[in-house]
């Protein structure tokens, strides 16, 4: 967890776990709990992907293809 490649995401994960507990027990804010859980899950997935060779790069490319419509370098011909 203290590897420089994983340290920041580890800190984000631990802080989001603590925030989830604080929001649940002291603030009782459902929206903040949901946001904190989403951050916690995302940081856990990103942490796990760091152990898979080229896992983070693959995830970035997949998300870019899904969200941004793929590479802009590719020229597609119109369908007739």
N, C-alpha and C positions, 0 to 999 in steps of 0.2 A: 504493500500500500504506500510505502514511502519512496518508491521509485519516482524519480523526477517526472517520468512520463505519465504516472498515474496519481501523483500527489494532489494535484488541484481537484481532480474529479473525486478523489477519496474524501477530501475536505468538504466538497459540495454535498456528497452523499450523507456524511455524518451530520452536517449542519441541517440538511433537509429532514433527516430523521428526528433531530431534536426539535425543529420547528413544528413538525407534525404533532409531536407529543404536547408541546406548549399550546398549539392551536386547539388541540382536542380537549385538554384538561383544564386550561385556564381561560382561554378566549371563547371557546365553543363557537367558532366561526367555520361553518361548513365549506364556504367557498375557499378560504385560506387552507383548510385541510386538503381539499381536492387539488389545489395548486401545488401544495407541498408534496403530496403523493406523486403527482405527475413529474415534478422535478426529481424526486427520489428515484422513481422508476427509470427516467431517462438517464440519470447519472449512473445507475447500476448497469443499464444496457451498454452505455459508452465504456464503462470500466471493464465489463466482460469482453467487449469487442477489442480491447487493447491486448488481450491474450491470444487472439486469433491472428495469425499472420495476414497482414493487409486487411484486417477486419474493419478498421476505422475508415480506410480509403474506400473500401467496397460500400460501406454504409453511406458515406458522403456522396458517392456516385449514384447510388440507388435513389437517395433522397433528392438529389439534384434532377435526376431523370423524371422522377414522379412529380415533383413540385414545379420545376422550371421547364418541363417539356422536352428534356433531353439536351443534347449538344446543339449549339447554334452553328457549329462548323459544318454539320451535315446538311446538304442541300437535298431536299426531297422534291421529287417531281410531282406535279399536280395529277391527280387521278382523273382520268377522262371517262 
